[in-house]
């Protein structure tokens, strides 16, 4: 997942980057602007968001905000120091103007040439570096959603404070003086994030004295600029509330009129900013805003410079670019794409993925391989029927029990007005005790007045217990809930591991990466060719060595590819179990599984009675990719997961495709295909009634899969949509990640000898700790 804002990340304590993954931050991400360089050269007028599907993505946490910016007429004047002074641009409460040069001077290291600075996208200065100017900005709270963001800021700060108090202490129990301090910081930090978003709209970025352009959570109040002219805003109308105006943040908090969650307008003055540095992807977007050139290159079998993935950083940037390019419009169930008759859209039986179904020599059956690769590569996901068409309902019973526990949990944290709110008793998301990795987080988080809620759980390796332990107490009997959740996790993890194994084996076999290479002299004509009995294929043909020997060597390489892929699935992917015998030594193995089982609840509240808003479908968790091998998502009763089908160039709703599969099967068996449940016999449990969707799981490849398959299986771009006022959607994805402490051994797991770009990428990874690989693929704003 691709997010920004170091301050929110630090405070939210959500060190995760994935699907349905709650992000590590709650940032404001504006719509795309024109070229940063063009914006700086022309004017500093606010740039309206593009209506094209290629606009910048919103944050997955709380979405893209639409701005009503309009540039006014401008005229040049002189500030008395030879600088062209740019007057105020914009209309209404949203405006920006250059105040004066700040005097901070170059931000680049001393001695760096102005040519280098210019190449980075900034305006060069005589001494090298990028010039910094002071700006004043007017910000409308409605445009920048300062209300919801301030509530998230305050909640994150207060949640950290609660850890220093006795258990069961709630936010309301905190001392008033402490709550006031956190309100001050929440208001100030919210204003800062809004200003950063506005600057970005104008091709600028905040420059806080040359330390960190993102700033840090420890900065003093107002260190980035001066706030004044604060006005509280009505949540519904967006209009300013009469009499609710303040000169400073301190005044608004001390008078007690502002509370976290209340939107506010403000003016920020003396904000140091410089021309935003432009990376290659941004430059290409500016030169090709509609993506027509990119499409032409793609149709011709080529790729743009920013699509050449030859490093971990490039891989992360490429995934981010694809997520940014996906359209943000949403369609309801009657219009959304739900797949077609092609093989890749069909549900696959679970048994076909199992190792016992492979060929006698250990290689994968061609029909299985082709179905899986068609689905993952062409459409971004694979639907799996865990019951094998109704032959084995034990997995469906396990998922049904999981859904029951998940529903009980969220019912408890979202009680009726007369019920007890247990949410304050749950631990906030933080690193699990004894985890051994900052990525192994557990706990509960709620955002946007409950619009998005996440429960991060993990398996404790030594005894299989689910943590945090409070989950069982909230959802029901602790021991019973533990057993149900663990059983479901095991079924889901195993199918994800099998899919990863098959995909990796398929690519390694196709690329012949385990075929031995001829030991020819360096630079010779046969220096990198496969050999038969010490001869290259070309030499073998001259020598009369038969074609049978060549086929035998290739077949041996395919067997080795299958064996290596099995090792990868068993040794690298963390399924919460102790590593199998024969695995490489791993003294840094964490006591907690690195693969989270995440319970999610998404709800888009109904508009107020006085609102003219009508029910509509919209993104609630924006487009992103996951840093996982596979993200396995059990199909939910309320559809909302969408995967971007890059072949069809539209959003695909696999949960609706799963429902279509179920209805077709029921109709063929002359059963009620409109039912929502089915009564079946389960061995050991007798006759039970199961929800239809407990049969299915959707598998989506992640960034680690893209790495392990040499880019052949791209990480799936996906999102969550919800209907305003519709039923809440629950989700329970398992993100299969690598074991902490394990290192990538390319020769052992993937072989060598693929395409040049892929080999450059894998050469960088070889010997790296998997956790370091995870971090290296994140964008610089996350790192």
N, C-alpha and C positions, 0 to 999 in steps of 0.2 A: 504494500500500500504506500502511497506517496503523499506525504504531508509535509508541512512546514511549521515554523514557530517553536523555537527551542524552549522558550519560557513555559508554554503550555505543556509541552512534552515532559519537562522536568517535574512539573507540579502534578500532572495527571497520573504519573506513575504507571503508564500503560506502555511498557516497553515492547510493543508488538507491531508488526507491520503486515497484517494480512486480512484475508477475506472474512468477510464478515468479521474481520478482525477489528475490534475497536481500535482506532488509531491511537498513537501515543500522544495525541494532541487534539485540541479543539480549535484549529485555526480558521481565520477568514481567508478564503481564496477567491479573488475577484475574477471576473470574466477576462478573456484575453484582450490585450490591447494591440495596437499596431506596433511596428518595430520600435524597440526602446530607443534606438539611435534616432529614428525619424521623429519620435515624440520629443526628444530633447532638442533636436535641431529646429523643429518647427515652433512648438509652443508647449505650454504645460496644461493645456485644457484637458479636462477629464475625457477619456475615450469611452464611448458607449460599448457595451458588450456586443460581440458579434452574434448574429442569429444563426450562423453556420454551425453545423455539427462539429466543426473543428475548433471551437472555442476552448479555452482552458477549462479543465475539469474543476469541479468543486471539491472540497474536502469530503471524504467519505463519511465523516462524522456528522456534519450538519449542513452540508450542501452549498451550492452556488447561490450567491445573492445577486439579484438583478439591480443594476443601478440606473437611476434616471439622471444621467449627467448630460449637460449640454454646454458646449463652448460658446462664450459670448464674443462680441467683437473685441479685438485687442488693438492697442496702439502702443508703439514703442515710446519709451521715455528714458532718460539717462539718470542714473542714480548718483551722479556727481563724481564717480570714480572710473569713468570710462567703460563701465559695464552696461550692457543693454538691460534695462529693468523690465521684466515681464509683469504686466498688471494682472489683476485678478481675472480668473477664467472660471466659467461655470455659472449656474443659476441657482437661486434659492439657498438652502442651507449647505449645499455641496459646492465648495469652491476651493481654489488653490492659488497662491501667488508667491513669487520669490520675494523674500524679505531683503536679504543682503548676503554677500559672501560671509561665511561664518568665521573665516580666518583659521580654520583647522589645518589648512594646507594639505599636502599630498598624503594619501593614506597608504600608498605603496611603500615598500622598503626603500630606504635612502639609497640613491644611486641607480635605481631602476629607471630605464630610459622612458621618455615620453612615448616612443614608438610602441614599446611593450604595453604601456598603459592604454594607449589608443586601441591596440589590438584586442584588449580585454573588453572593449565596449565603452570605456569611460572617456571623458574629455581630458586630453593630456594637459599637464601643467609644465611650466618651465623647468621645475626641479624634478620632474618625473612624478607619476602618481595621478590620481583622479581628483579633480577639484570638488570641494564640498561647499554647498551654499545653504543658507537658512531659508526655510519655507514656512508659510502660514497656511493653514487649511481649515475650512469649515466642514464639519462632518454631520450628516443627518443620521440619527440613531435608527430610523426605520430602514434606510438604505443598507446600513452596515450591520443590522441585527445586534446592536449593542446590548439589548436586553438579555436574550438567551445566552450570549457569550459571557456577559458579566456574571450570570448565575453559575455557569460552568467554572469560571475562574474562582469564584468565591467558594464553591463546593469543593474544588480541588484543594485549595489552600486550607480550608477548615478540616478536610478529611485527613490531611497530614498532621494537623494539630491534635486531632482526636486520638492519635496513637500515643500521645504523651499523657493521656488521662485514663482513669480506670475504665475497665470494660463496661459496656452498656451506656457510656456517656454519649449523648446526642449533640447535634449542632446547637440546639436550643440551650443546652446545659453549659456551653462555653461562657467564660466571663465576658461581660459586656465590653470591657476595654479591649479584649482580644478580638472580639467580633468586629469592633470598630476599625481596628488596624487592618484586618483582612478585607473589610469593605473598601478601605482606602486603596489597598493594593489591587483589589479586583477591578475597581473603577478605573484606576490608572492604567493597568495592564490591558484592559478592554479598549481603552482609548488608543493605546499604543498599537494594538493589533489592527484597529480600524485605520489608523493613519498609515501604517505600513501597506495595507491593502490599497489605499488611495494613492500612495506614492507609486506603487507598482503599476496602477492603471496609467500613470503618466510617464512610464519608462524610467522611474527613479527608485532608489532604495535607500533606506535609512542608514546613516553613517554615524555611529556613536563613538567617535573619537579614535577609530582605527583599531579597536580591540576585536570585537566580534560584530559583524554586520547584523547578525540576528539578535544581538543583545543577550543578556542573561537574566534569570529570574531574580538575581541578587541585586540588580540595579536599584538605586534609591528612587523614591517617588519623584517623578518629573524630571529625571536625569536626561531623558531623551527629548524634552520640550516642555513648554509651559501651557497649562490648560486654563481656559477662561470661558466665560459666556456659556456656562452649562445650563441646559433647559431639559427638564423632565418631559417625556413624551408619552402620550396615551398609547397603550399597547395595541388597541384595535384600530384607531383612526390614523395613528402616526402624527397627530397634531400635537403641538406644544401645549402643556397644561398651564393655564393662566396662574401666575403667582409662583410657579415652581422654577425660578431662575436663581442661579448661584454664580458667584465670582470664582470659586475654587472648589476642588474636589473635597477638601477638608470641610468646607461650609456645608456642602450637600450631605455629607455623612453625619456631621455633628448635629445638624438640625433634625436628623432622623427622618427626613422626607424621602430620601432615596434608599431603596432596598435592592439587593441583587436580583436581577431579572427585570428591573424597570428600565426601559430604553431611555436614552438621553442623547441630545444634540450637544455639540461642543465646538469650540475653536481651539486649535493647537498652534502655538507660535514658537518660533525659534527652533524648528525641527531641522537638524542637519541632515542633508541628503545629497546624494551624488547620482550621476547617470548610472542606470542599472546595467551591470555587465551582462552581455548577451552571449549565450552559448551557441553552439552550432545548430541545435534544434530550433532555437528561437530565431536565429538568422534565416533558416530555411522556411520557417513559418511566415516570417515577414516577406520573404521573396515569393512565396507560393501560398498565400493566405487561404485559397480555396482548395488546395491540395490537388489541383489538376495535374501539375507536373509530376507529383509523387505517384499519382495513379498511372500516368503514362509510362513512367519508369518501371513500375510494378508489372504492368501488362506486358512490357518487353522483357520481363525476366530479370531486370536489374534491381538495384537498391540505391537509396539515397545515402550520402555519406554518414548521416546520423543513424543509419540502420545497420551499419557494419559492426557486428558485435565481436570484438577481438579482445575484450577485457571485461572483468566483472563490473566495473563502473559503466561501461558501454551497455552491458546487458541490462543493468538496472535502468539506465536512461532510456533504452529502447522500450522496455516494458512501460515506463512512465509515458513515453510518447504515444504508444498505442492506446493507453487508457485516456490520455488527453484528447485523442482524435475521435474517440467514440462519441456519437451524438447523445445529448442528454434528454431529448424528448422521450416521453413514455406513452404507451398505448394500453388501453384496457384489454381485458381478457377476450373480448369479441374481435379485436383487431390485431392483437400482438401475434408475432410469428411463433408457431408452436411445432416447428419441424415439418418434415415431409416424408415421402415414402422411401427415401434413400436409406441405405444400410446404416450410415452413421447416426441417424436419428432413432433407430430402433433400440429397444431395451435388450440388453444382453443378459443371459442367464449367468448367475453367480458361478455355477459349477464349471462353466467354460473357461474361467480365469484361473482355476485351481491348478496347482502343480501336477496333481494326479491325472489331469486331462492332457498333459503334454504328449508329444511323440515319445516313442520308446527310447530314443537317444537323448531325450531331455530338451530338445528344441520345441518351440511353440508350434501348434497347429496353424496352418496358413489361414484358415477361416477365422480363427480367433484373433490372430495378429492383424489381419486386414480390417476386421470389424472395429477393433479397438483403435487402431491408428487412424482409420477414416473418421471416427467420432472425435478423437482428441485433436488431431491436426486440422481437420477441415471445419469442425463445428465448435471446438473448444470444450467439449464435455462428453461424457459417456453415461448413459442411464443403465443401471444394473438392477435386475430383478433378483433380490436375495432369495426368493422362494423357488427359483428355477421353474417358473410357470405354475406354481401351486404344488410342487412336489415336496417341498420341505418348508414348513412354516415356523420353525424354531427361530431363525433370525428375525422374522417379522414380529414374533412375540416379544423378543428382546427389545426391538425398537419401539413397539407399542408400550412396553413398560417404561422405557426411557421417556417417551412423550408424556406419559402420565405423571412421572416425577417432575418433568420440566414444567408442565402445566400447574402442578401443585405449588411449585416454587414461585412462579410468577403470580399466581393467585395470592400467595401470602405476602409478596412485596408490593402488590397493587390491590390492597383490600378495599372492601366496600366502605362507605363513610363511617359505619358503626364498627368496622373491624379494626384490629390492632395492626399498626404498621411495623413490620419487623425489619424493614430495610436498614434502619440505623444500627441494628445489632450485627449486621454482616460486615466482614472486613473489606475495606476498599482494596482495589487491585494493587498488589505490591509483589515484590520478589518473594517466593516461597522460602520458608526457613530451610536451610541446608540444601538449597537447590543447586548451588555451584555455578549458576549462570544468571546474569541479569535479565535474560529473556524468559526465565521460568517463573512467570507471574501467575498469581491466583487471586481471586476476590471478585467483588461486585462493583459495578459502576452504572450510574443512571445519568442520562443526558437529555437536555431539552424538555424539562418537565415530564420525564418518563417516556418521551417519544422513542428513545433507544435505550435499552437496558441490556447489560452483558454480565454473565456469570462465567468467569474463567476457571475451569477445573482442570486438574491434572491427576495422573495416576502416580501414587507412591510406589516405587519400584519394588521395595522389599516385601510388602504385604498386599499390594494391589488396592489399597484404600484410595478413595477419591478425596482430594483436598480442594478447597478448604473444608474442614469437618462440619462447619456450620450448615452446609448444604443439606445434609441429612436431617438435621433438627428442624429446618424450615420446611422442607418438602415432605416430611413424614418420618417414619422410623429410620434412624440413621443407618443401621446395619442393612436393612432392606433396600434403601436407596443406593447405598454403596454397591451392593451386589448387582442391582439393575443397571446402574450407570456403567459399571465395569464390564458387564456382559455385552452391553450395546457397543461400548468403545472397542472391545475386542473384535466383534463382527465387522465394524466399520473399518478399523485399522487394517485388518487382514485383506479385505477386498482392495483397499487402497495400495497396500504393499504389492499385491499380485499385479495390479494394473501397472504400477511403476516398473516392476520386474519385466513384464512383457514389452513395454515401450522401450526400455533401455536395451533389452536384448535385440529387439527388432532393428534399432538403429545401428548398434554395434555389428550385427550380422550383415546389414546392408552395406555398411562402410568397410567391412572386412578388417576391422581394427585389431583382430586377434590372428590375422594371417601373418605368418612369419615373413620377414623381409630379407632379401639377399644381402649378404655382407660384401657389397661391392666397394671398390675404392671410392673415397670421397670425391664427389664431382664427376664420377664416371657416368656413362650413359645408362647404367642399370642400377644406380645408387639407391633407388627407393622403389624397387619392384618386388613383388612377392616371388618366392622361389619354391621349386620342387626339388628336393634332394640336393640342395646347394646350388641349383641353377635358377636363373630368372625364367619367367614364362617364355620370353623371347628366345633365350638360350635353349630352353627345354624343347621348344619346337624344332630348332635346328638340330638338336641332338637326337631327336626322335622319341623323346619321352612322351608317353601317351596322354591324351586329354583326360583319361580316367584319373591319372595322378593329380591333375589340376583340380578336378572336381572333388577328389578325396581331401585335398588340402583345404579347399573352401568349406567343405562340410565339417572338417575338424575345427575350423575357425568359428563356424556357426555354433557348434557345441560349446566351445570355450566362451563365446559371447553369452550364451544362455546360463552357463555356470557362473560367470562373472556377475551377471545381472542378479542372479539369486543371492550371491554374496553381498551385493550392494543393498538389496532389500532387507537381508537379515542383519547385516552389521552396521549399516549407516542409518537406516530409518528407525526412529525411536518409537517402538510400539508399547512402551511402558514395562517391558519385560527385561529380565537380565539377559545380556547378550549370549548368543548360542556358543557352545564349545568350539574352539578353533578360531574365534574372532581375535583380531589384533588387540594387544594389551591396551587398556584404556584406564589408567589410574585416575583420570579426571572425570570419570563417569558420574553424573549427578544422581542424587537419590530420587529425584523427581523427573518424570517424563518430560521431554522437551516438546512433545506433541500435545497441544491443548485440545480439550473437548469443550467447546464454547457454547453456552446456552444464550440465545439472543431473543429479544422481544422487540418488535418494531410496530409502532402504532402512530398513525397520523390523526390527531384529534379532529373532531368535527368542528366546523367554524361556529363561532358564537351566534346566539340567536339574533343579534343585531347586525350580523355580517351578511354581505351579499355573496360571499364565496360559495360556489357550488362544489359538490363532491367531484374530485378529479384524481387521476393517478399521477404520482410524481416520484422522483428519486428521493429516497430517505437515507440511502447509504451509497455514495457515488462510485463511479467506475474505478477499478483498481485491479492489481494483480497481487498474488500472495507469494511470500517467500517460503515456499513449501515444496515438497515433491508432489504431493497430491493433496487437494482440499476435498474431502469427502463430505457431502451435504445430504443428510437424510431428507427425502422429499417431505414437505410440510403440507398440512391440510389447507392452508391459505397460501396460494402461489405468490411469489414475489421475487424469487431469484431469477436474474436474467444474465445470460452469457452472450457476449458480443460475437456473433457468427461472422467471421471476416470473409467467408466465402459469399454469404448472402448479403453482407454489409448491412445487417440489421440485428436488433436485439432478439434473442431466442429465449423462450421461457420453457426450460426442460421439465419443470414440474407439471405443466399442462400436457406435455408430450407423454409423461408417465401416466397421467390420468387417462389419456386417449388409449394408451396401451392396455390399461386395466379394463376400460369399457369394452374394447374390442374382444379381449379374452372372455369377459363375462357374456357378451352377446353370442360369441361362438359356442359357449356352453349352455346357452338358453337360460341364463341367469339375469337377475335384475341389474342392468348396467348403470342405472342411475343411483344406486345405493351408495352410501358413504362407508359402510362397514361390510364385513363378510364373516360368517360363522364357519370355523374350520376346526379340524382335529389336529392337535399338536401332541407329539409323543411326550409323555410324562406330565402333560397338563390337561389332557382331555379336550373337550369341546370349548372353544373360546371365541369371543367376538373381537375381531381386529379391525382397526381403521384401514381403509384401502391403501393409504399412502405409506403404511409401515413396511410395505414390501420393497420399497425402492430407495436407492441412494444415487446421487449424481456425483460423478467424479470429475474434478477440474484440475488440469495440470498447473503446477506452480513454477516459480522461477528456478528452483532447484531441478525440477524436471527438464526445463528448457536447457539448463546447463548440462545435465547428464545425458541428454539426447543430442548434444551438439547443435542445438537450435532447431532441430527437426520438429519437436513438439513445443510450440510456443506457450508461454504462460497464459492462462485464460483471463481475459478482461471480463469482469463481471460486476454486478451491482445489485442493490435491493430497491424495489419500488413498493409503494403502499398507496392505498386509496384513502383519500380524506374521509374520515368518519367511518371507514370500513373496519372489518374485524382485524384485531391485532394478529400479526404474523409471528409465529415462533420458529426458531431455527436452531439446529444443534450440530454445526459443522465440526469435523475433526481435521486439524491441520497437521499433516504428517511431515515432521521436520527431522533433522539429523540429530543423532546422539551428541550430547555435549562431550567434548574432549576427543572425539574421533577426527581423524585427518583424511583428506581426500587422497587416495592412492589411485591415480589414473590408470596405471598399468594393471592393477589388480581388478578394478571394477569396470573400466571402460575401454581399455586397450588403446592403441595409438595408430595413427595413420589416416585420420579423416581429412576433412577440408582444411586448408591453411589457416583460415580465420578461427575455426573451431579448435585447432591444435594450439594456436597462440593463447586462446582463452583457457584451455585445459592446462597448458604449461604453467600459466600463472597460478592455477588452483592446486597443482600437484604439491602435496605435502602440507597444504594449508589446513588449519583447524576449521572444521565445518562452521563453527560459530563466527570465525573471522570471514569466511566466505559469505555467510548471511549478512554480516555488517557491511562488507565491501559493496554489495549490490544495492544498498540503500542510497538515496540521493544525498548530496552534501548537506542539505538542510536537516536531514535526519541525523546524520553522523555528528 
